[in-house]
């Protein structure tokens, strides 16, 4: 089985707009999705998540997701540090 392709948020929005344009010309969603190189399931999933976004909003979403991941890593590291300090305090070293 082939590995899934990774698209940037900007590429996803472009593909969503292409499918919308093709369906506006009378093509069905499965046919339009196949034409742009995705499945109709992928189109529906992307439309749910990114459908109302403009490109500048999509870029902001990516930046916010990256910042969120960075902050989660920091919290995880701090929790580990706290746990280690508690173990040291109890004499478990």
N, CA, C and O of each residue as an XYZ file, in Angstrom:
372
protein
N       0.845     -1.172      0.000
C       0.000      0.000      0.000
C       0.889      1.234      0.000
O       1.859      1.300      0.756
N       0.574      2.193     -0.825
C       1.375      3.406     -0.951
C       1.178      4.311      0.260
O       0.103      4.365      0.857
N       2.244      5.014      0.599
C       2.164      5.958      1.715
C       1.308      7.151      1.306
O       1.328      7.556      0.144
N       0.557      7.718      2.248
C      -0.283      8.867      1.909
C       0.573     10.077      1.548
O       1.654     10.279      2.101
N       0.076     10.865      0.621
C       0.769     12.076      0.209
C       0.545     13.142      1.265
O      -0.510     13.193      1.896
N       1.530     13.983      1.450
C       1.397     15.091      2.377
C       1.254     16.361      1.560
O       2.115     16.678      0.738
N       0.194     17.071      1.778
C      -0.035     18.336      1.108
C       0.027     19.453      2.138
O      -0.365     19.273      3.291
N       0.522     20.604      1.714
C       0.484     21.759      2.596
C      -0.957     22.269      2.637
O      -1.776     21.927      1.784
N      -1.245     23.084      3.632
C      -2.593     23.636      3.747
C      -2.915     24.468      2.511
O      -4.045     24.446      2.025
N      -1.931     25.199      2.003
C      -2.151     26.007      0.803
C      -2.513     25.126     -0.395
O      -3.412     25.455     -1.169
N      -1.799     23.998     -0.540
C      -2.091     23.072     -1.641
C      -3.482     22.465     -1.486
O      -4.195     22.273     -2.471
N      -3.863     22.167     -0.254
C      -5.189     21.602      0.002
C      -6.267     22.588     -0.422
O      -7.242     22.206     -1.069
N      -6.096     23.839     -0.065
C      -7.095     24.849     -0.417
C      -7.191     25.007     -1.927
O      -8.286     25.162     -2.468
N      -6.051     24.970     -2.611
C      -6.066     25.061     -4.071
C      -6.844     23.889     -4.657
O      -7.660     24.070     -5.561
N      -6.592     22.688     -4.142
C      -7.300     21.508     -4.655
C      -8.800     21.586     -4.361
O      -9.617     21.201     -5.199
N      -9.164     22.082     -3.177
C     -10.587     22.253     -2.864
C     -11.243     23.211     -3.854
O     -12.345     22.950     -4.337
N     -10.576     24.307     -4.152
C     -11.125     25.291     -5.100
C     -11.233     24.691     -6.505
O     -12.192     24.966     -7.227
N     -10.247     23.869     -6.894
C     -10.304     23.223     -8.211
C     -11.513     22.295     -8.307
O     -12.221     22.288     -9.313
N     -11.743     21.510     -7.246
C     -12.896     20.593     -7.247
C     -14.196     21.394     -7.311
O     -15.115     21.039     -8.049
N     -14.265     22.475     -6.534
C     -15.472     23.308     -6.560
C     -15.705     23.889     -7.953
O     -16.843     23.957     -8.418
N     -14.636     24.305     -8.615
C     -14.759     24.859     -9.967
C     -15.266     23.789    -10.941
O     -16.149     24.047    -11.759
N     -14.693     22.587    -10.837
C     -15.105     21.503    -11.730
C     -16.548     21.078    -11.472
O     -17.286     20.784    -12.413
N     -16.953     21.044    -10.201
C     -18.347     20.672     -9.918
C     -19.291     21.768    -10.389
O     -20.430     21.490    -10.762
N     -18.832     22.992    -10.375
C     -19.632     24.094    -10.914
C     -19.841     23.974    -12.408
O     -20.808     24.501    -12.957
N     -18.925     23.276    -13.063
C     -19.038     23.048    -14.507
C     -19.827     21.786    -14.822
O     -19.919     21.375    -15.979
N     -20.401     21.168    -13.782
C     -21.274     20.020    -14.003
C     -20.664     18.669    -13.707
O     -21.341     17.652    -13.858
N     -19.422     18.619    -13.294
C     -18.767     17.352    -12.992
C     -19.193     16.904    -11.593
O     -19.446     17.740    -10.726
N     -19.274     15.593    -11.368
C     -19.605     15.094    -10.028
C     -18.390     15.244     -9.118
O     -17.259     15.363     -9.588
N     -18.637     15.238     -7.820
C     -17.534     15.393     -6.865
C     -16.521     14.256     -6.986
O     -15.321     14.530     -7.019
N     -16.946     12.998     -7.054
C     -15.940     11.933     -7.209
C     -15.090     12.099     -8.481
O     -13.880     11.878     -8.447
N     -15.710     12.483     -9.580
C     -14.956     12.685    -10.829
C     -14.003     13.869    -10.707
O     -12.853     13.790    -11.140
N     -14.477     14.965    -10.120
C     -13.645     16.157     -9.967
C     -12.481     15.887     -9.019
O     -11.356     16.320     -9.270
N     -12.753     15.173     -7.932
C     -11.690     14.845     -6.982
C     -10.628     13.985     -7.645
O      -9.432     14.211     -7.460
N     -11.063     13.005     -8.411
C     -10.115     12.141     -9.113
C      -9.280     12.948    -10.102
O      -8.088     12.685    -10.265
N      -9.887     13.914    -10.755
C      -9.182     14.755    -11.723
C      -8.048     15.543    -11.054
O      -6.990     15.736    -11.653
N      -8.267     15.999     -9.812
C      -7.222     16.769     -9.127
C      -6.272     15.880     -8.316
O      -5.342     16.377     -7.682
N      -6.511     14.568     -8.341
C      -5.565     13.635     -7.738
C      -5.837     13.249     -6.294
O      -4.921     12.855     -5.573
N      -7.099     13.359     -5.862
C      -7.468     12.944     -4.510
C      -8.721     12.084     -4.588
O      -9.367     12.005     -5.633
N      -9.057     11.442     -3.478
C     -10.305     10.672     -3.448
C     -11.441     11.590     -3.004
O     -11.204     12.663     -2.451
N     -12.657     11.164     -3.248
C     -13.784     11.980     -2.802
C     -13.847     12.021     -1.277
O     -14.274     13.025     -0.706
N     -13.426     10.943     -0.609
C     -13.383     10.950      0.858
C     -12.421     12.015      1.364
O     -12.719     12.735      2.317
N     -11.263     12.108      0.715
C     -10.289     13.138      1.083
C     -10.883     14.516      0.864
O     -10.704     15.404      1.696
N     -11.584     14.708     -0.238
C     -12.219     15.999     -0.507
C     -13.181     16.369      0.610
O     -13.143     17.494      1.110
N     -14.045     15.439      1.009
C     -15.035     15.732      2.050
C     -14.348     16.041      3.391
O     -14.742     16.962      4.107
N     -13.312     15.250      3.713
C     -12.593     15.483      4.964
C     -11.917     16.852      4.945
O     -11.996     17.596      5.923
N     -11.248     17.191      3.832
C     -10.587     18.495      3.700
C     -11.602     19.630      3.732
O     -11.368     20.665      4.356
N     -12.732     19.431      3.054
C     -13.744     20.490      3.003
C     -14.283     20.785      4.399
O     -14.544     21.938      4.743
N     -14.447     19.723      5.203
C     -14.907     19.914      6.572
C     -13.905     20.732      7.375
O     -14.288     21.608      8.150
N     -12.629     20.445      7.188
C     -11.601     21.104      7.991
C     -11.181     22.463      7.438
O     -11.019     23.419      8.196
N     -11.002     22.551      6.114
C     -10.414     23.750      5.517
C     -11.347     24.512      4.583
O     -10.962     25.545      4.033
N     -12.553     24.022      4.399
C     -13.430     24.560      3.376
C     -13.669     26.059      3.415
O     -13.721     26.697      2.364
N     -13.812     26.626      4.581
C     -14.152     28.048      4.679
C     -12.925     28.940      4.787
O     -13.053     30.162      4.863
N     -11.732     28.340      4.793
C     -10.520     29.133      4.969
C     -10.045     29.765      3.668
O     -10.170     29.186      2.588
N      -9.500     30.962      3.802
C      -8.799     31.598      2.692
C      -7.324     31.270      2.876
O      -6.924     30.773      3.929
N      -6.512     31.546      1.856
C      -5.108     31.151      1.940
C      -4.385     31.808      3.104
O      -3.588     31.154      3.776
N      -4.643     33.095      3.361
C      -3.953     33.763      4.469
C      -4.387     33.182      5.814
O      -3.586     33.093      6.744
N      -5.656     32.788      5.910
C      -6.131     32.146      7.133
C      -5.495     30.769      7.292
O      -5.188     30.347      8.407
N      -5.299     30.073      6.179
C      -4.686     28.751      6.214
C      -3.237     28.857      6.693
O      -2.778     28.030      7.480
N      -2.525     29.870      6.219
C      -1.138     30.058      6.663
C      -1.110     30.336      8.159
O      -0.247     29.826      8.874
N      -2.051     31.141      8.629
C      -2.123     31.436     10.056
C      -2.440     30.171     10.854
O      -1.890     29.967     11.936
N      -3.322     29.325     10.324
C      -3.650     28.062     10.984
C      -2.400     27.197     11.129
O      -2.173     26.612     12.188
N      -1.592     27.112     10.078
C      -0.368     26.313     10.130
C       0.570     26.858     11.199
O       1.145     26.092     11.972
N       0.726     28.178     11.246
C       1.601     28.799     12.248
C       1.086     28.509     13.656
O       1.867     28.192     14.552
N      -0.230     28.619     13.850
C      -0.803     28.341     15.166
C      -0.637     26.878     15.563
O      -0.374     26.579     16.728
N      -0.788     25.961     14.601
C      -0.603     24.540     14.904
C       0.841     24.254     15.292
O       1.094     23.468     16.204
N       1.801     24.895     14.597
C       3.209     24.712     14.939
C       3.501     25.248     16.341
O       4.196     24.603     17.126
N       2.970     26.419     16.645
C       3.163     27.010     17.963
C       2.533     26.132     19.045
O       3.113     25.951     20.115
N       1.359     25.594     18.768
C       0.688     24.702     19.709
C       1.546     23.458     19.979
O       1.686     23.035     21.126
N       2.114     22.880     18.927
C       2.973     21.704     19.097
C       4.214     22.049     19.916
O       4.641     21.261     20.759
N       4.793     23.221     19.672
C       5.975     23.654     20.423
C       5.627     23.796     21.908
O       6.382     23.351     22.773
N       4.494     24.409     22.192
C       4.084     24.595     23.582
C       3.777     23.260     24.260
O       4.085     23.082     25.439
N       3.177     22.325     23.531
C       2.919     20.996     24.095
C       4.219     20.298     24.470
O       4.299     19.644     25.510
N       5.251     20.437     23.614
C       6.548     19.838     23.927
C       7.132     20.453     25.197
O       7.683     19.745     26.040
N       7.010     21.778     25.330
C       7.531     22.461     26.514
C       6.831     21.956     27.772
O       7.481     21.678     28.780
N       5.518     21.839     27.713
C       4.751     21.354     28.870
C       5.155     19.921     29.209
O       5.295     19.580     30.384
N       5.342     19.086     28.201
C       5.738     17.699     28.445
C       7.116     17.643     29.098
O       7.335     16.859     30.021
N       8.042     18.471     28.622
C       9.381     18.504     29.213
C       9.325     18.985     30.656
O      10.023     18.448     31.516
N       8.504     19.992     30.929
C       8.380     20.493     32.298
C       7.762     19.434     33.208
O       8.187     19.280     34.352
N       6.775     18.712     32.718
C       6.147     17.655     33.523
C       7.177     16.573     33.840
O       7.197     16.043     34.951
N       8.027     16.246     32.877
C       9.073     15.255     33.105
C      10.071     15.766     34.143
O      10.475     15.022     35.037
N      10.469     17.031     34.026
C      11.384     17.626     35.004
C      10.789     17.588     36.409
O      11.480     17.243     37.367
N       9.521     17.939     36.532
C       8.849     17.933     37.833
C       8.821     16.518     38.406
O       9.069     16.312     39.594
N       8.519     15.559     37.555
C       8.465     14.166     37.991
C       9.839     13.704     38.480
O       9.945     13.034     39.507
N      10.882     14.064     37.745
C      12.239     13.670     38.145
C      12.615     14.325     39.480
O      13.210     13.682     40.346
N      12.266     15.596     39.638
C      12.571     16.292     40.889
C      11.839     15.664     42.071
O      12.400     15.556     43.162
N      10.594     15.251     41.862
C       9.838     14.588     42.930
C      10.481     13.261     43.297
O      10.570     12.912     44.474
N      10.934     12.518     42.282
C      11.606     11.244     42.538
C      12.897     11.465     43.328
O      13.209     10.716     44.253
N      13.633     12.494     42.949
C      14.874     12.811     43.673
C      14.578     13.191     45.118
O      15.302     12.796     46.032
N      13.522     13.952     45.315
C      13.133     14.393     46.644
C      12.788     13.190     47.528
O      13.089     13.180     48.722
N      12.157     12.184     46.932
C      11.763     10.982     47.676
C      12.937     10.031     47.876
O      12.828      9.057     48.620
N      14.056     10.308     47.217
C      15.226      9.442     47.346
C      15.191      8.242     46.424
O      15.807      7.217     46.716
N      14.465      8.356     45.292
C      14.357      7.243     44.326
C      15.399      7.398     43.215
O      15.054      7.363     42.034
N      16.621      7.562     43.576
C      17.640      7.672     42.531
C      18.743      6.784     42.869
O      19.724      6.708     42.129
